[in-house]
């Protein structure tokens, strides 16, 4: 099993590959233009996802809160930044009062990959996205629903046992925190995992948040085996069957990644 957090350069390459092989084809299957557009990635981390779009002739802007990941993104995209194809910003999007003024233009495509599950009050956040969208713009989310085997983001644990232990994040909060401490996880890791737990986003909550904030859903895909698992676990990607994806409780337990596209009504 590859530890995503130990080799940032390789993780950058993996994110780029998954975007090229799975995310962009998914978007294009719903008629979303993925060339010669302005792309904003919120929570871009090392910017591997953004790089895949830049290489297709798009202008890419990444917003990242973590100073260390911001620096990595600037380093990995140094040539694109120098050529005016990319820009990386170390900001919170709530602090950007006038996106059109800040970035020169608004965005045709907004991407959040493995980010929305970290953000509390999804309705407030999704509403805020409209301030960054150009006319006809769309949003793409990819995230692991909370109830799925590794929806607690166990992959960031130092303990190899906890990294490989499915569904233990569904334990009551006090017991969950105690288990993390017993296995020697740092306070920073515990804090992050408890934040993900408090958010607890599942597919039903996500669909509700999107629909009740004035957006329409353009397309979805439910993955039984997340495409990135071929790098993490060495297993092939696989979609959830239509029968299972029609059952809300079962769907949330076994969907390891939910892809969804939406736009303003």
C-alpha positions in Angstrom: 0.0 0.0 0.0 1.4 3.4 -1.0 1.4 6.0 1.7 0.2 9.1 -0.1 1.6 11.5 2.5 5.2 10.3 2.4 6.1 11.2 -1.2 4.5 14.5 -2.3 6.0 14.4 -5.8 4.6 10.9 -6.5 1.3 11.9 -5.0 1.2 14.9 -7.4 1.8 12.5 -10.3 -1.0 10.1 -9.1 -3.5 12.9 -8.8 -2.6 14.1 -12.3 -3.0 10.5 -13.7 -6.4 9.9 -12.0 -7.7 13.3 -13.3 -6.6 12.5 -16.8 -7.9 9.0 -16.8 -11.1 9.4 -14.8 -12.1 12.9 -13.8 -11.8 14.6 -17.2 -13.5 11.7 -19.2 -16.4 11.8 -16.6 -16.8 15.6 -17.1 -16.6 15.3 -20.9 -19.2 12.5 -20.9 -21.7 15.1 -19.7 -20.7 17.6 -22.3 -18.5 19.7 -20.0 -15.8 21.5 -21.9 -12.3 20.7 -20.5 -10.1 22.6 -22.9 -9.4 26.4 -23.2 -11.4 27.3 -20.1 -10.6 28.8 -16.8 -10.3 26.3 -14.0 -10.4 27.0 -10.2 -9.4 24.2 -7.8 -10.2 24.9 -4.2 -8.1 22.9 -1.8 -5.6 22.1 -4.5 -2.9 20.6 -2.2 0.1 19.8 -4.4 -1.9 20.7 -7.5 -1.7 17.4 -9.4 -5.4 17.7 -10.4 -4.9 21.2 -11.6 -1.8 20.2 -13.6 -3.9 17.7 -15.7 -6.2 20.6 -16.7 -3.3 23.0 -17.4 -1.8 20.4 -19.8 -5.0 20.4 -21.8 -4.6 24.1 -22.6 -6.6 25.6 -19.7 -5.7 28.4 -17.4 -5.5 27.0 -13.8 -5.8 28.7 -10.4 -5.4 26.8 -7.2 -6.4 28.0 -3.8 -4.8 26.2 -0.8 -4.9 26.9 2.9 -1.9 24.8 4.0 1.3 26.8 3.7 3.5 23.7 3.2 1.2 22.3 0.5 1.0 25.8 -1.1 4.8 25.8 -1.4 4.8 22.3 -2.9 2.2 23.4 -5.5 4.2 26.5 -6.4 7.3 24.3 -6.8 5.6 21.6 -8.9 3.9 24.1 -11.2 6.9 26.6 -11.3 7.2 26.4 -15.1 3.4 26.9 -15.7 3.3 29.8 -13.3 6.2 31.4 -15.1 4.4 30.9 -18.4 1.2 32.5 -17.1 -0.7 29.3 -17.3 -1.2 28.8 -13.5 -1.5 30.7 -10.3 -1.5 29.3 -6.7 -3.0 31.3 -3.9 -2.5 30.7 -0.1 -5.9 32.0 1.0 -9.3 31.1 2.4 -12.0 31.6 -0.2 -14.2 33.3 2.4 -11.5 36.0 2.6 -11.7 36.8 -1.1 -14.3 39.6 -1.3 -14.3 40.2 -5.0 -13.2 37.0 -7.0 -13.5 38.8 -10.4 -11.2 41.5 -9.2 -8.8 39.1 -7.4 -8.4 36.7 -10.4 -9.2 39.0 -13.4 -12.1 36.8 -14.5 -14.5 34.3 -13.1 -14.3 30.5 -13.7 -15.9 28.1 -16.1 -15.1 25.1 -14.0 -14.6 24.8 -10.2 -13.0 21.6 -8.9 -13.0 20.2 -5.3 -11.4 16.7 -5.1 -11.4 15.1 -1.6 -12.0 18.5 0.0 -15.7 19.1 0.6 -15.7 16.4 3.4 -13.3 18.7 5.4 -15.5 21.8 5.2 -18.2 22.4 7.8 -21.6 24.0 6.8 -21.6 22.7 3.2 -24.6 24.8 2.3 -22.9 28.0 3.1 -19.8 26.9 1.2 -21.7 25.8 -1.9 -23.7 29.0 -1.9 -20.3 30.9 -1.8 -19.1 29.1 -5.0 -21.5 31.0 -7.2 -19.5 34.2 -6.6 -16.6 32.5 -8.4 -18.5 31.1 -11.3 -18.7 32.6 -14.8 -22.0 32.5 -16.7 -22.6 28.8 -17.6 -20.0 27.6 -15.2 -20.1 24.2 -13.5 -18.8 22.6 -10.3 -17.3 19.2 -9.9 -17.0 17.4 -6.5 -15.3 14.1 -5.8 -15.4 13.0 -2.2 -15.6 9.8 0.0 -19.0 9.5 1.6 -18.7 9.3 5.4 -20.2 5.8 5.9 -17.9 4.0 3.4 -15.1 1.8 4.8 -12.4 4.5 4.8 -14.7 7.6 4.9 -12.9 8.8 8.1 -9.7 9.5 6.2 -7.8 6.8 8.1 -5.1 7.0 5.5 -3.5 9.9 7.3 -3.0 7.8 10.5 0.6 6.9 11.5 -0.5 3.5 12.6 -0.6 0.9 9.8 -3.3 -0.9 11.7 -5.6 2.1 11.8 -4.8 3.0 8.1 -6.1 -0.4 7.1 -9.1 -0.7 9.5 -12.4 -0.1 7.8 -15.4 1.6 9.3 -13.8 2.2 12.7 -14.5 5.9 12.2 -18.2 5.2 12.8 -17.5 4.5 16.5 -19.0 7.0 19.0 -16.8 10.1 19.2 -15.3 9.5 22.6 -14.4 5.9 21.8 -13.0 6.9 18.4 -10.8 9.5 20.0 -9.6 7.1 22.7 -8.7 4.5 20.1 -6.7 7.1 18.1 -4.7 8.0 21.2 -4.1 4.4 22.2 -2.5 3.9 18.8 -0.2 6.9 19.3 -1.7 9.3 16.8 -0.6 12.9 17.2 -3.0 15.6 18.4 -2.9 17.3 15.0 -4.0 14.1 13.3 -6.7 13.5 16.0 -8.0 17.0 15.5 -8.2 16.6 11.8 -10.0 13.3 12.0 -12.5 14.6 14.5 -13.2 17.5 12.2 -14.0 15.1 9.3 -16.1 13.1 11.7 -18.1 16.2 12.8 -18.8 17.0 9.1 -19.9 13.5 8.3 -21.0 14.1 4.7 -22.9 11.4 2.9 -24.5 11.2 -0.5 -28.0 12.2 0.8 -26.7 15.3 2.6 -24.6 16.3 -0.4 -27.6 16.0 -2.8 -29.8 18.0 -0.4 -27.1 20.7 0.1 -26.7 21.2 -3.7 -30.4 21.2 -4.5 -31.5 23.5 -1.6 -28.8 26.2 -2.5 -30.1 26.9 -6.0 -28.2 24.4 -8.1 -29.2 21.7 -10.5 -27.3 18.3 -10.8 -25.9 17.5 -14.2 -24.3 14.1 -13.6 -23.1 11.6 -11.0 -21.1 8.5 -10.6 -20.8 6.2 -7.7 -17.6 4.2 -7.3 -17.4 0.8 -5.5 -13.7 1.0 -5.9 -12.3 4.5 -6.1 -10.0 5.0 -9.1 -7.2 6.1 -6.9 -7.2 2.7 -5.1 -5.2 1.2 -7.9 -2.3 3.2 -6.6 -3.1 2.9 -2.9 -4.1 -0.8 -2.8 -3.2 -2.2 -6.2 -6.9 -2.9 -7.1 -8.8 -2.0 -10.2 -11.5 0.7 -10.2 -15.1 -0.4 -10.4 -18.4 1.4 -10.4 -21.2 0.6 -7.9 -23.9 -1.5 -9.5 -27.1 0.4 -10.5 -29.1 -1.8 -8.1 -26.9 -0.9 -5.1 -26.6 2.8 -6.1 -30.4 3.0 -5.9 -30.4 2.0 -2.2 -29.5 5.0 0.0 -28.2 3.1 3.1 -26.3 0.5 1.1 -25.0 3.2 -1.3 -23.5 5.2 1.5 -21.8 2.1 3.0 -20.1 1.0 -0.2 -19.5 4.1 -2.3 -15.8 4.8 -1.9 -16.0 7.9 -4.1 -18.9 10.0 -5.3 -18.4 12.1 -8.5 -21.0 14.8 -9.0 -21.4 17.8 -11.4 -23.7 20.7 -10.8 -24.5 24.2 -12.0 -26.7 27.1 -11.1 -30.4 26.8 -12.0 
